[in-house]
Structures are given as C-alpha cells and as structure tokens.
Amino acid sequence: MSKPSLKDLLAVAMDAAYLGGRRALSYYKTGIEVETKADQSPVTRADRESEELIRGCIAKHYPKHSIVGEELGSQVGQAAYRWIVDPIDGTKSFIHGVPLWGVLIGVEVEDQASVGVIYLAAQDEMLAAATGLGCHANGRECHVSKVQNLSEATLLASDVYMCQERSDAYDRLAKKAKLTRTWGDAYGYALVATGRAELMLDPVMNPWDCAPMLPILREAGGHFTDWNGVPTIWGKDSFACNAALFDEVAAVLKHEKRRK
C-alpha cells in the first residue's frame, strides 16, 4: 500500500475537523450539561461525540494509523503516522456561548508535525496547512503580519493570570505592546497565523491543545515554539509569533524571571 501524501492527509484532516465541528455546533448555546474532569477542566457530551466522529473519519481512510485524543485516549497503530485530536479546544468558551473555540487536528509523519487544521466552527473559519503546501484560511492563502515593532503589536494570552503567576515575561511584553487581549486558545493562534495579531502566549500546554499550530504557523511564515524557542508540540508551554518579532520575544521568554 502506497504512503499517503501530505495533501491526502490534509484533506482527511479537514473533512474530519468539519464533521466534528458541526456536531459540536449542534450543542452550542443549548445549555448542555457540563461535567468536571479529574484535572478540574470542563467536558461535555459535545466533546466526546465530536471526537468519536473525528476518529471514525480518520479510521475510515487510515485504519492503521495511531490516534491520540484529549477525551478518548490513545489508539496505537503505525508509528509513522500519529493523529492528535482536540475535539473542542476552548471548552470554557464553548459552554459560555462564546465563539472562540475550535476543533484541532494535527498529524505527525515520522515524528514531524506535518499537517494541521483549526476549524472555528462557530465562525465557520478553517485554517489548514501542511509542510510545503502553505497555509490557507477558508481556501485563501494566509500569512502572519509584517509588524516589526512591539509598540505596534497585539499580544494575546488564554489566561493572563496564569502568565503573570508564572513569571515576569507577560508583563514585560505587555508594557511594550500596542494592544493586549485574551482572545485565547485556538482562536488566538488563528489570529497570529492570519496576521490579525502578532503574539500568542500559553504558559501551560498539552500536545492536543497545539498539535496543528506548528505546521500552520510555519507555513504562514511565522513561528510556533516553546518558551525556550524550540519548535515542538510536546513542550510544557508555547507561543506563536510573526517572523519579524520572534527573536525579541523569544529572548524575553527564555530569560524570564520565574515567580512560581
């Protein structure tokens, strides 16, 4: 059996993200019951049903591939292909009727983050990228901004308190930035990739929360790394940045003064 091309993998990822997103959307703003997981994060039947649909779509095309999902665990398969799924990134936004949530699907090929899809279902906006194929938002090529000075930059974070509790890095960047907002989770990374913001910070990160970000930001001409500047989806923290500001921001994060 021939190896799937990145174009083929991306097409399946887009289909799966759309299916999962539409299922989640059917529960959006309906007063769905919310449960609390062991880590104190919220979860709903929308998360689980969305992931079930996504995994089913992947299995239909690639039944032997490995899958890691936030809600339904790991399915061990071919080591060369690993799909990483978050059916609703931004569940807190989802349950509060705020449209800043999305479906995340990333594909690693030979341990390299090669394919990424963010589907912001409530806004019907899909970002899709694969190595060498560029990054597209609803089919149109997109790029990070060309802003070269922090004084003109927009800084985003999913949780300002968590950033400030960790170190002085957020405050140092915020003092220089033109605008700071908490347009966080998947939405924040989508904004950086499409040139609508310059920086996005997360002091705590899981692989399913960022699996598509590395290929999406890279193909959009920007960067996605941990706070030490290493391009990885397996770090304990993460940030996205346009190319022009990356070195300056990376230096601030790498030399942060820890508070915790």
C-alpha beads as a LAMMPS data file, in Angstrom:
LAMMPS data file: protein, C-alpha beads

260 atoms
259 bonds

1 atom types
1 bond types

-500.0 500.0 xlo xhi
-500.0 500.0 ylo yhi
-500.0 500.0 zlo zhi

Masses

1 110.0

Atoms # bond

1 1 1 0.000 0.000 0.000
2 1 1 1.409 3.395 -1.001
3 1 1 2.148 6.039 1.577
4 1 1 -0.432 8.823 1.780
5 1 1 0.707 12.205 0.528
6 1 1 0.568 15.247 2.786
7 1 1 -2.134 16.601 0.512
8 1 1 -4.224 13.479 1.116
9 1 1 -3.670 13.610 4.877
10 1 1 -4.647 17.272 4.920
11 1 1 -7.859 16.587 3.003
12 1 1 -8.924 13.936 5.513
13 1 1 -7.988 16.181 8.439
14 1 1 -10.136 18.975 7.005
15 1 1 -13.096 16.649 6.487
16 1 1 -12.752 15.216 9.993
17 1 1 -12.467 18.658 11.591
18 1 1 -15.567 19.856 9.754
19 1 1 -17.611 16.823 10.829
20 1 1 -16.509 17.150 14.437
21 1 1 -17.088 20.879 14.447
22 1 1 -20.595 20.645 13.072
23 1 1 -21.506 18.042 15.689
24 1 1 -20.168 20.286 18.459
25 1 1 -22.023 23.237 16.958
26 1 1 -25.315 21.360 17.275
27 1 1 -24.886 21.566 21.067
28 1 1 -23.546 25.129 21.150
29 1 1 -25.638 27.560 23.223
30 1 1 -28.164 24.846 24.136
31 1 1 -27.476 24.724 27.881
32 1 1 -25.634 21.411 27.560
33 1 1 -24.735 19.649 30.823
34 1 1 -21.144 20.211 31.919
35 1 1 -19.013 17.651 33.744
36 1 1 -15.689 18.206 35.514
37 1 1 -12.697 16.018 34.686
38 1 1 -10.023 14.894 37.141
39 1 1 -7.844 17.876 36.214
40 1 1 -10.791 20.178 37.021
41 1 1 -11.309 21.144 33.383
42 1 1 -14.843 21.021 31.913
43 1 1 -16.102 18.467 29.402
44 1 1 -19.450 17.821 27.714
45 1 1 -21.062 15.199 25.521
46 1 1 -20.303 17.540 22.618
47 1 1 -16.561 16.992 23.199
48 1 1 -16.940 13.222 23.234
49 1 1 -19.305 12.938 20.289
50 1 1 -17.157 15.279 18.232
51 1 1 -14.062 13.204 18.912
52 1 1 -15.901 9.985 18.083
53 1 1 -16.868 11.378 14.678
54 1 1 -13.342 12.645 14.031
55 1 1 -11.769 9.314 14.942
56 1 1 -14.289 7.484 12.779
57 1 1 -13.418 9.654 9.793
58 1 1 -9.704 9.060 10.282
59 1 1 -10.194 5.306 10.726
60 1 1 -12.277 5.111 7.549
61 1 1 -9.327 6.325 5.498
62 1 1 -6.370 5.202 7.618
63 1 1 -7.458 2.382 9.956
64 1 1 -3.893 1.512 10.942
65 1 1 -2.724 4.988 11.903
66 1 1 -2.142 5.960 15.532
67 1 1 -4.532 8.441 17.159
68 1 1 -4.176 10.479 20.345
69 1 1 -7.294 12.300 21.511
70 1 1 -7.880 14.508 24.537
71 1 1 -11.138 12.824 25.534
72 1 1 -10.891 9.237 24.262
73 1 1 -7.218 8.418 24.785
74 1 1 -4.687 6.706 22.544
75 1 1 -5.100 4.202 19.755
76 1 1 -1.757 2.586 18.977
77 1 1 -1.123 1.916 15.299
78 1 1 1.518 2.640 12.691
79 1 1 4.296 4.591 14.369
80 1 1 4.969 6.607 11.210
81 1 1 1.573 8.353 11.356
82 1 1 0.101 9.865 14.503
83 1 1 -3.089 11.930 14.524
84 1 1 -3.578 14.222 17.522
85 1 1 -7.088 15.478 18.196
86 1 1 -8.782 18.039 20.425
87 1 1 -12.495 17.973 19.588
88 1 1 -13.223 21.304 21.307
89 1 1 -10.288 23.494 22.192
90 1 1 -11.712 26.250 24.360
91 1 1 -14.452 24.279 26.131
92 1 1 -14.829 27.092 28.671
93 1 1 -15.711 29.461 25.837
94 1 1 -17.998 26.815 24.333
95 1 1 -20.050 26.309 27.476
96 1 1 -20.406 30.070 27.990
97 1 1 -21.703 30.639 24.469
98 1 1 -18.544 32.464 23.364
99 1 1 -17.476 31.610 19.784
100 1 1 -13.715 31.486 20.462
101 1 1 -13.425 27.672 20.353
102 1 1 -12.339 25.268 17.675
103 1 1 -11.564 21.741 16.567
104 1 1 -7.861 20.925 16.406
105 1 1 -6.289 18.143 14.345
106 1 1 -2.583 17.641 13.796
107 1 1 -0.737 14.835 12.023
108 1 1 2.804 13.786 12.764
109 1 1 4.663 11.951 9.999
110 1 1 7.805 10.200 11.218
111 1 1 7.572 12.282 14.431
112 1 1 7.458 15.552 12.494
113 1 1 4.445 17.867 12.881
114 1 1 3.450 17.939 9.222
115 1 1 -0.281 18.664 8.921
116 1 1 -2.516 21.000 10.894
117 1 1 -6.165 22.068 10.849
118 1 1 -8.041 24.520 13.074
119 1 1 -11.785 24.669 12.479
120 1 1 -13.513 27.536 14.272
121 1 1 -16.959 26.058 13.831
122 1 1 -18.991 28.878 15.383
123 1 1 -17.418 31.243 12.855
124 1 1 -17.171 28.684 10.037
125 1 1 -13.493 29.514 9.539
126 1 1 -10.970 26.782 8.766
127 1 1 -7.193 27.139 8.759
128 1 1 -5.352 24.306 7.050
129 1 1 -1.661 23.718 6.405
130 1 1 0.826 21.008 5.509
131 1 1 4.578 21.121 5.060
132 1 1 5.391 22.743 1.738
133 1 1 1.743 23.382 0.855
134 1 1 1.277 26.754 2.524
135 1 1 -1.387 27.847 4.988
136 1 1 -4.923 28.639 3.897
137 1 1 -7.928 30.151 5.658
138 1 1 -11.176 29.054 4.009
139 1 1 -9.188 28.272 0.872
140 1 1 -7.336 31.581 0.653
141 1 1 -3.606 31.729 1.342
142 1 1 -2.797 33.488 4.605
143 1 1 0.312 34.874 6.258
144 1 1 1.474 36.329 9.548
145 1 1 1.736 40.092 9.830
146 1 1 4.814 42.125 8.935
147 1 1 4.714 44.257 12.094
148 1 1 8.323 44.880 13.156
149 1 1 7.949 46.731 16.452
150 1 1 6.370 45.541 19.688
151 1 1 4.914 49.024 20.075
152 1 1 2.648 48.194 17.121
153 1 1 1.924 44.591 18.116
154 1 1 -1.135 42.862 19.549
155 1 1 -0.358 40.439 22.378
156 1 1 -2.791 37.632 23.198
157 1 1 -2.994 35.110 26.029
158 1 1 -5.539 32.491 27.002
159 1 1 -5.138 33.352 30.703
160 1 1 -3.303 36.482 31.837
161 1 1 -3.318 35.408 35.491
162 1 1 -1.532 32.136 34.702
163 1 1 1.083 34.037 32.690
164 1 1 1.670 36.541 35.484
165 1 1 1.710 33.845 38.156
166 1 1 4.489 32.052 36.298
167 1 1 6.969 34.885 35.623
168 1 1 7.552 38.491 34.615
169 1 1 7.561 37.689 30.869
170 1 1 3.953 38.607 30.089
171 1 1 4.169 41.932 31.944
172 1 1 7.397 42.854 30.156
173 1 1 5.840 42.179 26.766
174 1 1 2.501 43.770 27.651
175 1 1 4.193 47.045 28.628
176 1 1 5.678 47.288 25.131
177 1 1 2.718 46.029 23.111
178 1 1 0.166 48.310 21.496
179 1 1 -2.780 46.122 22.490
180 1 1 -3.337 43.189 24.857
181 1 1 -6.363 40.902 24.738
182 1 1 -7.485 37.453 25.918
183 1 1 -8.647 36.165 22.556
184 1 1 -7.128 32.853 23.533
185 1 1 -6.987 29.127 22.880
186 1 1 -7.212 28.051 19.225
187 1 1 -8.634 31.417 18.201
188 1 1 -5.536 33.287 19.327
189 1 1 -3.206 31.133 17.264
190 1 1 -5.501 31.522 14.258
191 1 1 -5.279 35.299 14.629
192 1 1 -1.476 35.222 14.591
193 1 1 -1.389 32.896 11.573
194 1 1 -3.698 35.199 9.605
195 1 1 -1.903 38.428 10.507
196 1 1 -4.596 39.793 12.833
197 1 1 -2.343 39.622 15.924
198 1 1 1.392 39.237 16.438
199 1 1 1.911 37.252 19.659
200 1 1 0.077 34.475 21.488
201 1 1 1.274 33.072 24.836
202 1 1 0.368 29.964 26.818
203 1 1 2.374 29.218 29.987
204 1 1 0.939 25.680 30.153
205 1 1 0.388 23.452 27.128
206 1 1 -0.662 19.915 26.169
207 1 1 0.068 18.367 22.738
208 1 1 -3.619 18.051 21.789
209 1 1 -4.077 21.762 22.506
210 1 1 -1.445 22.730 19.944
211 1 1 -0.966 19.821 17.509
212 1 1 -1.861 21.852 14.382
213 1 1 -0.135 25.062 15.433
214 1 1 3.418 24.287 14.381
215 1 1 2.690 23.493 10.706
216 1 1 0.078 26.258 10.498
217 1 1 2.365 28.985 11.873
218 1 1 5.389 27.730 9.949
219 1 1 3.514 27.650 6.636
220 1 1 2.049 31.087 7.344
221 1 1 5.586 32.455 7.676
222 1 1 5.706 32.669 11.460
223 1 1 6.917 30.617 14.409
224 1 1 5.430 28.255 16.963
225 1 1 7.782 27.143 19.746
226 1 1 8.010 26.504 23.459
227 1 1 9.230 29.312 25.706
228 1 1 12.824 28.172 25.123
229 1 1 12.421 28.751 21.403
230 1 1 12.228 25.061 20.444
231 1 1 9.704 24.283 17.673
232 1 1 7.677 21.461 19.229
233 1 1 4.119 20.459 20.061
234 1 1 5.335 18.379 23.008
235 1 1 6.599 21.211 25.185
236 1 1 5.125 22.303 28.519
237 1 1 4.387 25.811 27.236
238 1 1 4.086 27.562 23.884
239 1 1 3.972 30.797 21.964
240 1 1 3.251 31.893 18.423
241 1 1 4.783 34.926 16.805
242 1 1 5.267 36.601 13.468
243 1 1 8.745 36.341 11.955
244 1 1 9.819 39.944 12.487
245 1 1 9.320 39.927 16.277
246 1 1 10.334 36.350 17.030
247 1 1 13.929 36.905 18.203
248 1 1 12.976 39.750 20.531
249 1 1 10.022 37.922 22.071
250 1 1 11.891 34.614 22.339
251 1 1 14.672 36.345 24.285
252 1 1 12.163 37.747 26.808
253 1 1 10.548 34.343 27.343
254 1 1 13.813 32.451 27.541
255 1 1 15.196 34.817 30.195
256 1 1 12.008 35.171 32.214
257 1 1 12.206 35.651 35.983
258 1 1 10.117 32.857 37.445
259 1 1 7.623 33.584 40.211
260 1 1 6.471 30.022 40.580

Bonds

1 1 1 2
2 1 2 3
3 1 3 4
4 1 4 5
5 1 5 6
6 1 6 7
7 1 7 8
8 1 8 9
9 1 9 10
10 1 10 11
11 1 11 12
12 1 12 13
13 1 13 14
14 1 14 15
15 1 15 16
16 1 16 17
17 1 17 18
18 1 18 19
19 1 19 20
20 1 20 21
21 1 21 22
22 1 22 23
23 1 23 24
24 1 24 25
25 1 25 26
26 1 26 27
27 1 27 28
28 1 28 29
29 1 29 30
30 1 30 31
31 1 31 32
32 1 32 33
33 1 33 34
34 1 34 35
35 1 35 36
36 1 36 37
37 1 37 38
38 1 38 39
39 1 39 40
40 1 40 41
41 1 41 42
42 1 42 43
43 1 43 44
44 1 44 45
45 1 45 46
46 1 46 47
47 1 47 48
48 1 48 49
49 1 49 50
50 1 50 51
51 1 51 52
52 1 52 53
53 1 53 54
54 1 54 55
55 1 55 56
56 1 56 57
57 1 57 58
58 1 58 59
59 1 59 60
60 1 60 61
61 1 61 62
62 1 62 63
63 1 63 64
64 1 64 65
65 1 65 66
66 1 66 67
67 1 67 68
68 1 68 69
69 1 69 70
70 1 70 71
71 1 71 72
72 1 72 73
73 1 73 74
74 1 74 75
75 1 75 76
76 1 76 77
77 1 77 78
78 1 78 79
79 1 79 80
80 1 80 81
81 1 81 82
82 1 82 83
83 1 83 84
84 1 84 85
85 1 85 86
86 1 86 87
87 1 87 88
88 1 88 89
89 1 89 90
90 1 90 91
91 1 91 92
92 1 92 93
93 1 93 94
94 1 94 95
95 1 95 96
96 1 96 97
97 1 97 98
98 1 98 99
99 1 99 100
100 1 100 101
101 1 101 102
102 1 102 103
103 1 103 104
104 1 104 105
105 1 105 106
106 1 106 107
107 1 107 108
108 1 108 109
109 1 109 110
110 1 110 111
111 1 111 112
112 1 112 113
113 1 113 114
114 1 114 115
115 1 115 116
116 1 116 117
117 1 117 118
118 1 118 119
119 1 119 120
120 1 120 121
121 1 121 122
122 1 122 123
123 1 123 124
124 1 124 125
125 1 125 126
126 1 126 127
127 1 127 128
128 1 128 129
129 1 129 130
130 1 130 131
131 1 131 132
132 1 132 133
133 1 133 134
134 1 134 135
135 1 135 136
136 1 136 137
137 1 137 138
138 1 138 139
139 1 139 140
140 1 140 141
141 1 141 142
142 1 142 143
143 1 143 144
144 1 144 145
145 1 145 146
146 1 146 147
147 1 147 148
148 1 148 149
149 1 149 150
150 1 150 151
151 1 151 152
152 1 152 153
153 1 153 154
154 1 154 155
155 1 155 156
156 1 156 157
157 1 157 158
158 1 158 159
159 1 159 160
160 1 160 161
161 1 161 162
162 1 162 163
163 1 163 164
164 1 164 165
165 1 165 166
166 1 166 167
167 1 167 168
168 1 168 169
169 1 169 170
170 1 170 171
171 1 171 172
172 1 172 173
173 1 173 174
174 1 174 175
175 1 175 176
176 1 176 177
177 1 177 178
178 1 178 179
179 1 179 180
180 1 180 181
181 1 181 182
182 1 182 183
183 1 183 184
184 1 184 185
185 1 185 186
186 1 186 187
187 1 187 188
188 1 188 189
189 1 189 190
190 1 190 191
191 1 191 192
192 1 192 193
193 1 193 194
194 1 194 195
195 1 195 196
196 1 196 197
197 1 197 198
198 1 198 199
199 1 199 200
200 1 200 201
201 1 201 202
202 1 202 203
203 1 203 204
204 1 204 205
205 1 205 206
206 1 206 207
207 1 207 208
208 1 208 209
209 1 209 210
210 1 210 211
211 1 211 212
212 1 212 213
213 1 213 214
214 1 214 215
215 1 215 216
216 1 216 217
217 1 217 218
218 1 218 219
219 1 219 220
220 1 220 221
221 1 221 222
222 1 222 223
223 1 223 224
224 1 224 225
225 1 225 226
226 1 226 227
227 1 227 228
228 1 228 229
229 1 229 230
230 1 230 231
231 1 231 232
232 1 232 233
233 1 233 234
234 1 234 235
235 1 235 236
236 1 236 237
237 1 237 238
238 1 238 239
239 1 239 240
240 1 240 241
241 1 241 242
242 1 242 243
243 1 243 244
244 1 244 245
245 1 245 246
246 1 246 247
247 1 247 248
248 1 248 249
249 1 249 250
250 1 250 251
251 1 251 252
252 1 252 253
253 1 253 254
254 1 254 255
255 1 255 256
256 1 256 257
257 1 257 258
258 1 258 259
259 1 259 260
